[in-house]
Amino acid sequence: MSTRLQHIKDHIWAANQCAEMSISTPSPLTTHVLNTGHGTPAASMGLSLHFLDPTSMTWNLLTTGTTNNDGRCPCLITREAFIPGAYKMRFETGQYWEALGETCFYPYVEIVFTITDASQKFHVPLLLSRFSYSTYRGS
């Protein structure tokens, strides 16, 4: 299978998995990526979620995803898998800008945050332009 077809298959599988997961239980952790340079959601951006193993101090990959047309990836983690600790979201910004035919300064963005009360809902937005980014804990 060609790389392009495999890439399309992976996106369809991820979207279907995400749709099924969001119907059953909403994720306690969400994100929304906005392209502030264009004033639009950042659609089709790859991202991954990692958890820091406190014993070995190594990052373990939990999941990968792609933002939808609204710049969201609503099914990052299940309520059952969401536990207190340090997490990292990695956004593939270089690939995103390259797909738009543009260059950028940051090839990726990593946001590291600590969860102490996993019963709460956490929203981690990313506001992005080609030469800057910002984030905050949203609601």
N, CA, C and O atoms as CSV, one atom per row, in Angstrom:
chain,resi,resn,atom,element,x,y,z
A,1,MET,N,N,0.847,-1.167,0.000
A,1,MET,CA,C,0.000,0.000,0.000
A,1,MET,C,C,0.895,1.233,0.000
A,1,MET,O,O,1.885,1.292,0.729
A,2,SER,N,N,0.545,2.204,-0.812
A,2,SER,CA,C,1.363,3.409,-0.897
A,2,SER,C,C,1.319,4.178,0.419
A,2,SER,O,O,0.390,4.030,1.212
A,3,THR,N,N,2.330,4.991,0.631
A,3,THR,CA,C,2.399,5.797,1.846
A,3,THR,C,C,1.193,6.728,1.945
A,3,THR,O,O,0.621,6.891,3.023
A,4,ARG,N,N,0.810,7.332,0.838
A,4,ARG,CA,C,-0.333,8.253,0.837
A,4,ARG,C,C,-1.626,7.531,1.211
A,4,ARG,O,O,-2.410,8.046,2.007
A,5,LEU,N,N,-1.857,6.349,0.648
A,5,LEU,CA,C,-3.060,5.588,0.980
A,5,LEU,C,C,-3.044,5.150,2.438
A,5,LEU,O,O,-4.079,5.178,3.104
A,6,GLN,N,N,-1.883,4.747,2.939
A,6,GLN,CA,C,-1.783,4.361,4.341
A,6,GLN,C,C,-2.087,5.551,5.233
A,6,GLN,O,O,-2.764,5.410,6.251
A,7,HIS,N,N,-1.585,6.732,4.854
A,7,HIS,CA,C,-1.830,7.949,5.617
A,7,HIS,C,C,-3.331,8.262,5.666
A,7,HIS,O,O,-3.858,8.612,6.722
A,8,ILE,N,N,-4.010,8.137,4.537
A,8,ILE,CA,C,-5.456,8.379,4.471
A,8,ILE,C,C,-6.194,7.354,5.328
A,8,ILE,O,O,-7.106,7.707,6.075
A,9,LYS,N,N,-5.800,6.085,5.219
A,9,LYS,CA,C,-6.420,5.022,6.020
A,9,LYS,C,C,-6.259,5.312,7.509
A,9,LYS,O,O,-7.208,5.157,8.277
A,10,ASP,N,N,-5.060,5.734,7.921
A,10,ASP,CA,C,-4.810,6.050,9.325
A,10,ASP,C,C,-5.704,7.178,9.820
A,10,ASP,O,O,-6.210,7.126,10.941
A,11,HIS,N,N,-5.902,8.204,8.981
A,11,HIS,CA,C,-6.763,9.323,9.366
A,11,HIS,C,C,-8.211,8.878,9.506
A,11,HIS,O,O,-8.899,9.286,10.442
A,12,ILE,N,N,-8.679,8.042,8.581
A,12,ILE,CA,C,-10.064,7.558,8.649
A,12,ILE,C,C,-10.251,6.701,9.887
A,12,ILE,O,O,-11.258,6.833,10.583
A,13,TRP,N,N,-9.289,5.817,10.175
A,13,TRP,CA,C,-9.374,4.963,11.344
A,13,TRP,C,C,-9.389,5.806,12.614
A,13,TRP,O,O,-10.182,5.551,13.520
A,14,ALA,N,N,-8.519,6.806,12.684
A,14,ALA,CA,C,-8.464,7.666,13.868
A,14,ALA,C,C,-9.764,8.441,14.043
A,14,ALA,O,O,-10.247,8.587,15.166
A,15,ALA,N,N,-10.335,8.938,12.954
A,15,ALA,CA,C,-11.591,9.682,13.030
A,15,ALA,C,C,-12.721,8.778,13.496
A,15,ALA,O,O,-13.543,9.191,14.315
A,16,ASN,N,N,-12.776,7.544,12.984
A,16,ASN,CA,C,-13.814,6.608,13.405
A,16,ASN,C,C,-13.652,6.240,14.870
A,16,ASN,O,O,-14.633,6.185,15.611
A,17,GLN,N,N,-12.414,5.988,15.294
A,17,GLN,CA,C,-12.150,5.653,16.689
A,17,GLN,C,C,-12.532,6.822,17.579
A,17,GLN,O,O,-13.115,6.630,18.646
A,18,CYS,N,N,-12.212,8.016,17.150
A,18,CYS,CA,C,-12.523,9.218,17.907
A,18,CYS,C,C,-14.032,9.390,18.011
A,18,CYS,O,O,-14.536,9.708,19.089
A,19,ALA,N,N,-14.763,9.190,16.926
A,19,ALA,CA,C,-16.218,9.338,16.933
A,19,ALA,C,C,-16.853,8.326,17.879
A,19,ALA,O,O,-17.755,8.670,18.643
A,20,GLU,N,N,-16.385,7.076,17.830
A,20,GLU,CA,C,-16.931,6.051,18.713
A,20,GLU,C,C,-16.641,6.380,20.172
A,20,GLU,O,O,-17.504,6.210,21.032
A,21,MET,N,N,-15.430,6.848,20.452
A,21,MET,CA,C,-15.031,7.144,21.813
A,21,MET,C,C,-15.797,8.341,22.361
A,21,MET,O,O,-16.172,8.343,23.534
A,22,SER,N,N,-16.037,9.360,21.538
A,22,SER,CA,C,-16.699,10.554,22.024
A,22,SER,C,C,-18.176,10.312,22.287
A,22,SER,O,O,-18.786,11.035,23.075
A,23,ILE,N,N,-18.764,9.310,21.642
A,23,ILE,CA,C,-20.156,8.978,21.895
A,23,ILE,C,C,-20.288,8.339,23.269
A,23,ILE,O,O,-21.222,8.645,24.010
A,24,SER,N,N,-19.355,7.448,23.615
A,24,SER,CA,C,-19.469,6.715,24.869
A,24,SER,C,C,-19.147,7.585,26.083
A,24,SER,O,O,-19.967,7.683,26.995
A,25,THR,N,N,-17.995,8.207,26.115
A,25,THR,CA,C,-17.630,9.056,27.245
A,25,THR,C,C,-16.768,10.206,26.745
A,25,THR,O,O,-15.830,9.991,25.977
A,26,PRO,N,N,-17.074,11.413,27.169
A,26,PRO,CA,C,-16.229,12.530,26.744
A,26,PRO,C,C,-14.861,12.465,27.428
A,26,PRO,O,O,-14.738,12.015,28.567
A,27,SER,N,N,-13.863,12.916,26.718
A,27,SER,CA,C,-12.512,12.922,27.256
A,27,SER,C,C,-12.385,13.982,28.348
A,27,SER,O,O,-12.907,15.087,28.198
A,28,PRO,N,N,-11.698,13.661,29.445
A,28,PRO,CA,C,-11.468,14.656,30.488
A,28,PRO,C,C,-10.392,15.673,30.098
A,28,PRO,O,O,-10.182,16.664,30.797
A,29,LEU,N,N,-9.714,15.418,28.975
A,29,LEU,CA,C,-8.656,16.290,28.482
A,29,LEU,C,C,-8.940,16.608,27.018
A,29,LEU,O,O,-9.052,15.704,26.190
A,30,THR,N,N,-9.055,17.889,26.707
A,30,THR,CA,C,-9.327,18.302,25.332
A,30,THR,C,C,-8.338,19.379,24.908
A,30,THR,O,O,-7.658,19.983,25.738
A,31,THR,N,N,-8.274,19.607,23.609
A,31,THR,CA,C,-7.431,20.665,23.069
A,31,THR,C,C,-8.137,21.313,21.891
A,31,THR,O,O,-9.049,20.735,21.300
A,32,HIS,N,N,-7.710,22.498,21.566
A,32,HIS,CA,C,-8.243,23.249,20.431
A,32,HIS,C,C,-7.086,24.076,19.892
A,32,HIS,O,O,-6.513,24.888,20.618
A,33,VAL,N,N,-6.738,23.877,18.626
A,33,VAL,CA,C,-5.614,24.595,18.030
A,33,VAL,C,C,-6.169,25.638,17.068
A,33,VAL,O,O,-6.930,25.319,16.155
A,34,LEU,N,N,-5.778,26.880,17.286
A,34,LEU,CA,C,-6.216,27.978,16.437
A,34,LEU,C,C,-5.027,28.596,15.716
A,34,LEU,O,O,-4.018,28.939,16.333
A,35,ASN,N,N,-5.159,28.729,14.415
A,35,ASN,CA,C,-4.159,29.385,13.593
A,35,ASN,C,C,-4.482,30.881,13.654
A,35,ASN,O,O,-5.328,31.374,12.908
A,36,THR,N,N,-3.805,31.588,14.542
A,36,THR,CA,C,-4.104,33.009,14.739
A,36,THR,C,C,-3.591,33.864,13.585
A,36,THR,O,O,-4.074,34.977,13.375
A,37,GLY,N,N,-2.617,33.351,12.839
A,37,GLY,CA,C,-2.122,34.078,11.669
A,37,GLY,C,C,-3.164,34.152,10.567
A,37,GLY,O,O,-3.277,35.165,9.876
A,38,HIS,N,N,-3.926,33.077,10.404
A,38,HIS,CA,C,-4.958,33.030,9.370
A,38,HIS,C,C,-6.347,33.327,9.932
A,38,HIS,O,O,-7.277,33.622,9.181
A,39,GLY,N,N,-6.482,33.246,11.271
A,39,GLY,CA,C,-7.785,33.452,11.888
A,39,GLY,C,C,-8.715,32.269,11.686
A,39,GLY,O,O,-9.928,32.441,11.571
A,40,THR,N,N,-8.148,31.060,11.643
A,40,THR,CA,C,-8.941,29.852,11.405
A,40,THR,C,C,-8.510,28.735,12.354
A,40,THR,O,O,-7.425,28.796,12.933
A,41,PRO,N,N,-9.356,27.713,12.515
A,41,PRO,CA,C,-8.917,26.537,13.261
A,41,PRO,C,C,-7.775,25.847,12.517
A,41,PRO,O,O,-7.715,25.891,11.288
A,42,ALA,N,N,-6.885,25.222,13.251
A,42,ALA,CA,C,-5.759,24.497,12.650
A,42,ALA,C,C,-6.186,23.047,12.426
A,42,ALA,O,O,-5.985,22.190,13.286
A,43,ALA,N,N,-6.769,22.790,11.275
A,43,ALA,CA,C,-7.255,21.455,10.932
A,43,ALA,C,C,-6.120,20.562,10.446
A,43,ALA,O,O,-5.145,21.040,9.867
A,44,SER,N,N,-6.255,19.277,10.686
A,44,SER,CA,C,-5.325,18.244,10.205
A,44,SER,C,C,-3.924,18.354,10.792
A,44,SER,O,O,-2.948,18.014,10.124
A,45,MET,N,N,-3.814,18.820,12.024
A,45,MET,CA,C,-2.514,18.867,12.691
A,45,MET,C,C,-2.340,17.610,13.535
A,45,MET,O,O,-3.202,17.267,14.344
A,46,GLY,N,N,-1.222,16.934,13.339
A,46,GLY,CA,C,-0.909,15.762,14.138
A,46,GLY,C,C,-0.513,16.152,15.547
A,46,GLY,O,O,0.119,17.186,15.763
A,47,LEU,N,N,-0.888,15.317,16.503
A,47,LEU,CA,C,-0.490,15.560,17.890
A,47,LEU,C,C,-0.392,14.235,18.623
A,47,LEU,O,O,-0.925,13.220,18.176
A,48,SER,N,N,0.288,14.260,19.740
A,48,SER,CA,C,0.413,13.056,20.559
A,48,SER,C,C,0.344,13.449,22.030
A,48,SER,O,O,0.683,14.568,22.416
A,49,LEU,N,N,-0.108,12.492,22.836
A,49,LEU,CA,C,-0.220,12.685,24.281
A,49,LEU,C,C,0.690,11.677,24.961
A,49,LEU,O,O,0.680,10.490,24.634
A,50,HIS,N,N,1.481,12.166,25.917
A,50,HIS,CA,C,2.456,11.340,26.621
A,50,HIS,C,C,2.257,11.485,28.127
A,50,HIS,O,O,1.745,12.502,28.596
A,51,PHE,N,N,2.666,10.462,28.882
A,51,PHE,CA,C,2.617,10.484,30.340
A,51,PHE,C,C,4.022,10.231,30.863
A,51,PHE,O,O,4.724,9.352,30.364
A,52,LEU,N,N,4.434,10.997,31.866
A,52,LEU,CA,C,5.774,10.846,32.440
A,52,LEU,C,C,5.757,9.762,33.504
A,52,LEU,O,O,5.053,9.867,34.508
A,53,ASP,N,N,6.547,8.714,33.268
A,53,ASP,CA,C,6.689,7.648,34.255
A,53,ASP,C,C,7.516,8.208,35.411
A,53,ASP,O,O,8.680,8.557,35.213
A,54,PRO,N,N,6.939,8.303,36.620
A,54,PRO,CA,C,7.671,8.930,37.727
A,54,PRO,C,C,8.859,8.116,38.220
A,54,PRO,O,O,9.748,8.663,38.872
A,55,THR,N,N,8.891,6.834,37.926
A,55,THR,CA,C,9.995,5.997,38.369
A,55,THR,C,C,11.205,6.133,37.451
A,55,THR,O,O,12.321,6.376,37.910
A,56,SER,N,N,10.972,5.976,36.149
A,56,SER,CA,C,12.086,6.031,35.194
A,56,SER,C,C,12.310,7.422,34.618
A,56,SER,O,O,13.322,7.670,33.963
A,57,MET,N,N,11.358,8.341,34.864
A,57,MET,CA,C,11.410,9.708,34.325
A,57,MET,C,C,11.518,9.700,32.801
A,57,MET,O,O,12.249,10.498,32.215
A,58,THR,N,N,10.779,8.785,32.169
A,58,THR,CA,C,10.707,8.725,30.714
A,58,THR,C,C,9.263,8.972,30.281
A,58,THR,O,O,8.314,8.633,30.989
A,59,TRP,N,N,9.125,9.570,29.105
A,59,TRP,CA,C,7.799,9.841,28.556
A,59,TRP,C,C,7.281,8.599,27.840
A,59,TRP,O,O,7.980,8.006,27.018
A,60,ASN,N,N,6.050,8.213,28.161
A,60,ASN,CA,C,5.395,7.086,27.506
A,60,ASN,C,C,4.270,7.607,26.628
A,60,ASN,O,O,3.411,8.361,27.086
A,61,LEU,N,N,4.281,7.202,25.368
A,61,LEU,CA,C,3.243,7.607,24.428
A,61,LEU,C,C,1.916,6.967,24.820
A,61,LEU,O,O,1.834,5.749,24.974
A,62,LEU,N,N,0.873,7.787,24.983
A,62,LEU,CA,C,-0.459,7.281,25.299
A,62,LEU,C,C,-1.339,7.179,24.061
A,62,LEU,O,O,-2.036,6.183,23.865
A,63,THR,N,N,-1.302,8.214,23.225
A,63,THR,CA,C,-2.151,8.224,22.037
A,63,THR,C,C,-1.649,9.244,21.034
A,63,THR,O,O,-0.881,10.148,21.364
A,64,THR,N,N,-2.097,9.079,19.814
A,64,THR,CA,C,-1.844,10.060,18.768
A,64,THR,C,C,-3.181,10.445,18.160
A,64,THR,O,O,-4.160,9.707,18.269
A,65,GLY,N,N,-3.213,11.583,17.530
A,65,GLY,CA,C,-4.439,12.028,16.884
A,65,GLY,C,C,-4.163,13.118,15.883
A,65,GLY,O,O,-3.020,13.525,15.672
A,66,THR,N,N,-5.226,13.580,15.274
A,66,THR,CA,C,-5.173,14.651,14.298
A,66,THR,C,C,-6.340,15.590,14.570
A,66,THR,O,O,-7.458,15.139,14.819
A,67,THR,N,N,-6.087,16.874,14.524
A,67,THR,CA,C,-7.178,17.813,14.764
A,67,THR,C,C,-8.210,17.727,13.642
A,67,THR,O,O,-7.876,17.488,12.481
A,68,ASN,N,N,-9.466,17.927,14.018
A,68,ASN,CA,C,-10.548,17.890,13.035
A,68,ASN,C,C,-10.683,19.253,12.352
A,68,ASN,O,O,-9.840,20.126,12.555
A,69,ASN,N,N,-11.719,19.445,11.553
A,69,ASN,CA,C,-11.894,20.707,10.818
A,69,ASN,C,C,-12.073,21.911,11.726
A,69,ASN,O,O,-11.856,23.047,11.304
A,70,ASP,N,N,-12.468,21.669,12.977
A,70,ASP,CA,C,-12.622,22.752,13.945
A,70,ASP,C,C,-11.351,22.943,14.781
A,70,ASP,O,O,-11.357,23.729,15.729
A,71,GLY,N,N,-10.263,22.239,14.447
A,71,GLY,CA,C,-9.007,22.363,15.180
A,71,GLY,C,C,-8.999,21.634,16.508
A,71,GLY,O,O,-8.148,21.894,17.358
A,72,ARG,N,N,-9.947,20.720,16.692
A,72,ARG,CA,C,-10.063,19.992,17.963
A,72,ARG,C,C,-9.701,18.522,17.789
A,72,ARG,O,O,-9.819,17.952,16.704
A,73,CYS,N,N,-9.260,17.931,18.884
A,73,CYS,CA,C,-9.023,16.487,18.945
A,73,CYS,C,C,-9.712,16.022,20.229
A,73,CYS,O,O,-9.083,15.940,21.284
A,74,PRO,N,N,-11.006,15.719,20.130
A,74,PRO,CA,C,-11.826,15.542,21.329
A,74,PRO,C,C,-11.629,14.240,22.101
A,74,PRO,O,O,-12.140,14.126,23.215
A,75,CYS,N,N,-10.928,13.278,21.573
A,75,CYS,CA,C,-10.849,11.979,22.264
A,75,CYS,C,C,-9.415,11.594,22.599
A,75,CYS,O,O,-8.914,10.567,22.141
A,76,LEU,N,N,-8.768,12.413,23.389
A,76,LEU,CA,C,-7.363,12.166,23.708
A,76,LEU,C,C,-7.149,11.018,24.684
A,76,LEU,O,O,-6.205,10.242,24.533
A,77,ILE,N,N,-8.024,10.904,25.692
A,77,ILE,CA,C,-7.810,9.902,26.737
A,77,ILE,C,C,-9.152,9.605,27.401
A,77,ILE,O,O,-10.018,10.476,27.491
A,78,THR,N,N,-9.310,8.388,27.856
A,78,THR,CA,C,-10.542,8.019,28.549
A,78,THR,C,C,-10.477,8.475,30.002
A,78,THR,O,O,-9.395,8.713,30.540
A,79,ARG,N,N,-11.615,8.593,30.616
A,79,ARG,CA,C,-11.684,8.970,32.039
A,79,ARG,C,C,-10.932,7.929,32.876
A,79,ARG,O,O,-10.250,8.289,33.835
A,80,GLU,N,N,-11.049,6.653,32.527
A,80,GLU,CA,C,-10.401,5.575,33.287
A,80,GLU,C,C,-8.878,5.648,33.204
A,80,GLU,O,O,-8.189,5.343,34.178
A,81,ALA,N,N,-8.357,6.043,32.065
A,81,ALA,CA,C,-6.900,6.098,31.877
A,81,ALA,C,C,-6.289,7.393,32.403
A,81,ALA,O,O,-5.069,7.494,32.536
A,82,PHE,N,N,-7.120,8.374,32.699
A,82,PHE,CA,C,-6.646,9.697,33.123
A,82,PHE,C,C,-6.354,9.675,34.621
A,82,PHE,O,O,-7.267,9.592,35.442
A,83,ILE,N,N,-5.074,9.750,34.962
A,83,ILE,CA,C,-4.658,9.685,36.364
A,83,ILE,C,C,-3.775,10.890,36.685
A,83,ILE,O,O,-3.246,11.526,35.773
A,84,PRO,N,N,-3.610,11.210,37.967
A,84,PRO,CA,C,-2.706,12.308,38.319
A,84,PRO,C,C,-1.282,12.032,37.838
A,84,PRO,O,O,-0.828,10.888,37.794
A,85,GLY,N,N,-0.599,13.112,37.480
A,85,GLY,CA,C,0.782,13.001,37.032
A,85,GLY,C,C,1.122,14.063,36.012
A,85,GLY,O,O,0.338,14.979,35.767
A,86,ALA,N,N,2.289,13.936,35.422
A,86,ALA,CA,C,2.765,14.884,34.409
A,86,ALA,C,C,2.438,14.356,33.015
A,86,ALA,O,O,2.674,13.189,32.700
A,87,TYR,N,N,1.890,15.243,32.192
A,87,TYR,CA,C,1.511,14.912,30.815
A,87,TYR,C,C,2.214,15.870,29.861
A,87,TYR,O,O,2.618,16.970,30.236
A,88,LYS,N,N,2.348,15.416,28.609
A,88,LYS,CA,C,2.918,16.259,27.558
A,88,LYS,C,C,2.075,16.078,26.306
A,88,LYS,O,O,1.795,14.955,25.887
A,89,MET,N,N,1.676,17.197,25.716
A,89,MET,CA,C,1.028,17.174,24.413
A,89,MET,C,C,2.034,17.730,23.419
A,89,MET,O,O,2.590,18.811,23.614
A,90,ARG,N,N,2.256,16.979,22.358
A,90,ARG,CA,C,3.186,17.413,21.316
A,90,ARG,C,C,2.388,17.666,20.040
A,90,ARG,O,O,1.676,16.787,19.554
A,91,PHE,N,N,2.516,18.869,19.512
A,91,PHE,CA,C,1.818,19.292,18.308
A,91,PHE,C,C,2.825,19.374,17.168
A,91,PHE,O,O,3.876,19.998,17.317
A,92,GLU,N,N,2.521,18.756,16.038
A,92,GLU,CA,C,3.427,18.708,14.889
A,92,GLU,C,C,3.205,19.949,14.017
A,92,GLU,O,O,2.626,19.867,12.933
A,93,THR,N,N,3.668,21.077,14.502
A,93,THR,CA,C,3.425,22.359,13.851
A,93,THR,C,C,4.188,22.505,12.537
A,93,THR,O,O,3.680,23.108,11.592
A,94,GLY,N,N,5.394,21.964,12.469
A,94,GLY,CA,C,6.171,22.065,11.237
A,94,GLY,C,C,5.476,21.390,10.070
A,94,GLY,O,O,5.409,21.947,8.974
A,95,GLN,N,N,4.959,20.196,10.300
A,95,GLN,CA,C,4.238,19.470,9.249
A,95,GLN,C,C,2.959,20.205,8.855
A,95,GLN,O,O,2.582,20.239,7.684
A,96,TYR,N,N,2.303,20.789,9.849
A,96,TYR,CA,C,1.071,21.543,9.588
A,96,TYR,C,C,1.354,22.717,8.650
A,96,TYR,O,O,0.673,22.885,7.639
A,97,TRP,N,N,2.365,23.531,8.988
A,97,TRP,CA,C,2.684,24.694,8.154
A,97,TRP,C,C,3.186,24.268,6.778
A,97,TRP,O,O,2.871,24.903,5.772
A,98,GLU,N,N,3.967,23.193,6.741
A,98,GLU,CA,C,4.468,22.702,5.456
A,98,GLU,C,C,3.307,22.301,4.544
A,98,GLU,O,O,3.340,22.576,3.345
A,99,ALA,N,N,2.289,21.657,5.101
A,99,ALA,CA,C,1.117,21.262,4.313
A,99,ALA,C,C,0.374,22.477,3.762
A,99,ALA,O,O,-0.313,22.382,2.746
A,100,LEU,N,N,0.516,23.619,4.438
A,100,LEU,CA,C,-0.095,24.865,3.962
A,100,LEU,C,C,0.818,25.606,2.988
A,100,LEU,O,O,0.455,26.666,2.476
A,101,GLY,N,N,2.003,25.048,2.732
A,101,GLY,CA,C,2.947,25.686,1.821
A,101,GLY,C,C,3.696,26.837,2.464
A,101,GLY,O,O,4.163,27.743,1.774
A,102,GLU,N,N,3.811,26.803,3.784
A,102,GLU,CA,C,4.476,27.885,4.513
A,102,GLU,C,C,5.582,27.315,5.393
A,102,GLU,O,O,5.610,26.118,5.679
A,103,THR,N,N,6.479,28.174,5.810
A,103,THR,CA,C,7.532,27.782,6.741
A,103,THR,C,C,7.174,28.313,8.123
A,103,THR,O,O,6.309,29.176,8.271
A,104,CYS,N,N,7.858,27.778,9.131
A,104,CYS,CA,C,7.620,28.244,10.497
A,104,CYS,C,C,8.921,28.191,11.285
A,104,CYS,O,O,9.906,27.594,10.850
A,105,PHE,N,N,8.907,28.815,12.434
A,105,PHE,CA,C,10.084,28.850,13.292
A,105,PHE,C,C,10.143,27.629,14.215
A,105,PHE,O,O,11.226,27.107,14.478
A,106,TYR,N,N,8.989,27.172,14.708
A,106,TYR,CA,C,8.922,26.050,15.647
A,106,TYR,C,C,8.468,24.782,14.916
A,106,TYR,O,O,7.323,24.715,14.470
A,107,PRO,N,N,9.337,23.780,14.785
A,107,PRO,CA,C,8.957,22.555,14.074
A,107,PRO,C,C,7.932,21.718,14.835
A,107,PRO,O,O,7.212,20.921,14.233
A,108,TYR,N,N,7.864,21.895,16.141
A,108,TYR,CA,C,6.848,21.266,16.969
A,108,TYR,C,C,6.690,22.088,18.238
A,108,TYR,O,O,7.558,22.885,18.592
A,109,VAL,N,N,5.575,21.882,18.910
A,109,VAL,CA,C,5.318,22.546,20.185
A,109,VAL,C,C,4.995,21.462,21.201
A,109,VAL,O,O,4.147,20.605,20.951
A,110,GLU,N,N,5.665,21.497,22.341
A,110,GLU,CA,C,5.360,20.574,23.426
A,110,GLU,C,C,4.851,21.368,24.618
A,110,GLU,O,O,5.483,22.324,25.068
A,111,ILE,N,N,3.707,20.955,25.115
A,111,ILE,CA,C,3.113,21.588,26.291
A,111,ILE,C,C,3.114,20.545,27.398
A,111,ILE,O,O,2.487,19.493,27.272
A,112,VAL,N,N,3.820,20.841,28.483
A,112,VAL,CA,C,3.924,19.928,29.621
A,112,VAL,C,C,3.100,20.520,30.760
A,112,VAL,O,O,3.197,21.710,31.057
A,113,PHE,N,N,2.289,19.675,31.392
A,113,PHE,CA,C,1.426,20.149,32.474
A,113,PHE,C,C,1.229,19.027,33.486
A,113,PHE,O,O,1.435,17.851,33.183
A,114,THR,N,N,0.823,19.416,34.697
A,114,THR,CA,C,0.633,18.466,35.785
A,114,THR,C,C,-0.833,18.391,36.164
A,114,THR,O,O,-1.501,19.411,36.329
A,115,ILE,N,N,-1.320,17.176,36.300
A,115,ILE,CA,C,-2.686,16.925,36.741
A,115,ILE,C,C,-2.623,16.430,38.187
A,115,ILE,O,O,-1.978,15.423,38.479
A,116,THR,N,N,-3.288,17.137,39.073
A,116,THR,CA,C,-3.351,16.690,40.466
A,116,THR,C,C,-4.719,16.111,40.805
A,116,THR,O,O,-4.813,15.198,41.626
A,117,ASP,N,N,-5.774,16.622,40.192
A,117,ASP,CA,C,-7.137,16.139,40.425
A,117,ASP,C,C,-7.718,15.663,39.102
A,117,ASP,O,O,-8.256,16.457,38.330
A,118,ALA,N,N,-7.607,14.371,38.844
A,118,ALA,CA,C,-8.040,13.805,37.565
A,118,ALA,C,C,-9.556,13.752,37.414
A,118,ALA,O,O,-10.051,13.359,36.358
A,119,SER,N,N,-10.294,14.134,38.435
A,119,SER,CA,C,-11.754,14.145,38.320
A,119,SER,C,C,-12.245,15.405,37.601
A,119,SER,O,O,-13.401,15.465,37.182
A,120,GLN,N,N,-11.393,16.392,37.458
A,120,GLN,CA,C,-11.753,17.629,36.768
A,120,GLN,C,C,-11.615,17.458,35.256
A,120,GLN,O,O,-11.005,16.502,34.777
A,121,LYS,N,N,-12.190,18.397,34.523
A,121,LYS,CA,C,-12.016,18.464,33.071
A,121,LYS,C,C,-10.910,19.486,32.788
A,121,LYS,O,O,-10.860,20.542,33.419
A,122,PHE,N,N,-10.035,19.172,31.846
A,122,PHE,CA,C,-8.928,20.052,31.489
A,122,PHE,C,C,-8.960,20.331,29.991
A,122,PHE,O,O,-9.113,19.422,29.175
A,123,HIS,N,N,-8.815,21.595,29.652
A,123,HIS,CA,C,-8.786,22.017,28.257
A,123,HIS,C,C,-7.482,22.779,28.044
A,123,HIS,O,O,-7.196,23.744,28.754
A,124,VAL,N,N,-6.689,22.340,27.058
A,124,VAL,CA,C,-5.375,22.934,26.800
A,124,VAL,C,C,-5.353,23.458,25.362
A,124,VAL,O,O,-4.987,22.726,24.442
A,125,PRO,N,N,-5.743,24.721,25.163
A,125,PRO,CA,C,-5.726,25.297,23.817
A,125,PRO,C,C,-4.311,25.700,23.395
A,125,PRO,O,O,-3.443,25.970,24.225
A,126,LEU,N,N,-4.111,25.729,22.081
A,126,LEU,CA,C,-2.857,26.210,21.508
A,126,LEU,C,C,-3.205,27.274,20.478
A,126,LEU,O,O,-3.910,27.004,19.506
A,127,LEU,N,N,-2.704,28.482,20.699
A,127,LEU,CA,C,-2.864,29.588,19.758
A,127,LEU,C,C,-1.548,29.691,18.997
A,127,LEU,O,O,-0.481,29.810,19.599
A,128,LEU,N,N,-1.631,29.644,17.665
A,128,LEU,CA,C,-0.435,29.406,16.872
A,128,LEU,C,C,-0.341,30.339,15.674
A,128,LEU,O,O,-1.324,30.575,14.972
A,129,SER,N,N,0.855,30.863,15.454
A,129,SER,CA,C,1.182,31.524,14.191
A,129,SER,C,C,2.496,30.903,13.714
A,129,SER,O,O,3.043,30.024,14.381
A,130,ARG,N,N,2.996,31.347,12.586
A,130,ARG,CA,C,4.226,30.755,12.064
A,130,ARG,C,C,5.443,31.041,12.946
A,130,ARG,O,O,6.420,30.293,12.909
A,131,PHE,N,N,5.393,32.114,13.736
A,131,PHE,CA,C,6.562,32.520,14.505
A,131,PHE,C,C,6.308,32.664,16.005
A,131,PHE,O,O,7.168,33.159,16.734
A,132,SER,N,N,5.130,32.232,16.469
A,132,SER,CA,C,4.852,32.305,17.901
A,132,SER,C,C,3.736,31.336,18.259
A,132,SER,O,O,3.006,30.842,17.400
A,133,TYR,N,N,3.632,31.082,19.561
A,133,TYR,CA,C,2.515,30.295,20.074
A,133,TYR,C,C,2.284,30.655,21.532
A,133,TYR,O,O,3.180,31.148,22.218
A,134,SER,N,N,1.062,30.398,21.994
A,134,SER,CA,C,0.753,30.559,23.416
A,134,SER,C,C,-0.289,29.523,23.788
A,134,SER,O,O,-0.981,28.969,22.933
A,135,THR,N,N,-0.383,29.279,25.077
A,135,THR,CA,C,-1.314,28.293,25.597
A,135,THR,C,C,-1.775,28.738,26.973
A,135,THR,O,O,-1.192,29.636,27.579
A,136,TYR,N,N,-2.819,28.103,27.452
A,136,TYR,CA,C,-3.342,28.393,28.777
A,136,TYR,C,C,-4.234,27.246,29.189
A,136,TYR,O,O,-4.593,26.416,28.354
A,137,ARG,N,N,-4.601,27.180,30.458
A,137,ARG,CA,C,-5.581,26.180,30.881
A,137,ARG,C,C,-6.954,26.790,30.663
A,137,ARG,O,O,-7.319,27.781,31.295
A,138,GLY,N,N,-7.700,26.187,29.768
A,138,GLY,CA,C,-9.042,26.656,29.483
A,138,GLY,C,C,-10.066,25.886,30.290
A,138,GLY,O,O,-9.728,25.074,31.152
A,139,SER,N,N,-11.317,26.158,29.992
A,139,SER,CA,C,-12.399,25.466,30.707
A,139,SER,C,C,-13.250,24.667,29.736
A,139,SER,O,O,-14.210,24.016,30.149
